[in-house]
Each structure stands twice: as structure tokens, then as C-alpha cells.
Amino acid sequence: MTIEMEIRHAAYVAREEGEANHLVTVICKKLKKGLSVAQIADAVEEDESRVQAIVDIAQKYAPDYDVEKIVEELL
């Protein structure tokens, strides 16, 4: 793997982690407000199955919802 390819891969991974971090943060805020999976999926415009997968992980960290640990487990 060339250095350029490694840089591109690292940028891709960082972007994916950033997007996951944002999504998990928003979902956790919605969970704290008491929204259902369907309501959260509608609000964040994601598939219910994806939101459910994140919620399943997030529930392990309730009520504080450690976003970093949730993202780490998700990825």
C-alpha cells in the first residue's frame, strides 16, 4: 500500500467515525427525550434497523450514553 493510499484510507476512516459520532450523538439526545426508535429514525432520516442497532448498543450505556464507547462498539 502506497503512502497516498494509506492517507486516503485514514481520511475515509476518520470521516466514517465522524459521521457515526454525529449520528450516535443525535440519537442519544433523542433517547433522552423519550422518543421511540420509529420517531428517531424519522427525525434523523435513517432506516429503523440502523437506528435500532445503535439504540441496542446505547442502552448498555444509559442513562449517560457514552458516545465514544457506543461508536467504538458500533464500528
Secondary structure, DSSP 8 states (H G I E B T S, - for coil): --HHHHHHHHHHHHHHHHHHHHHHHHHHHHHHTT--HHHHHHHHT--HHHHHHHHHHHGGGTTT--HHHHHHHH-
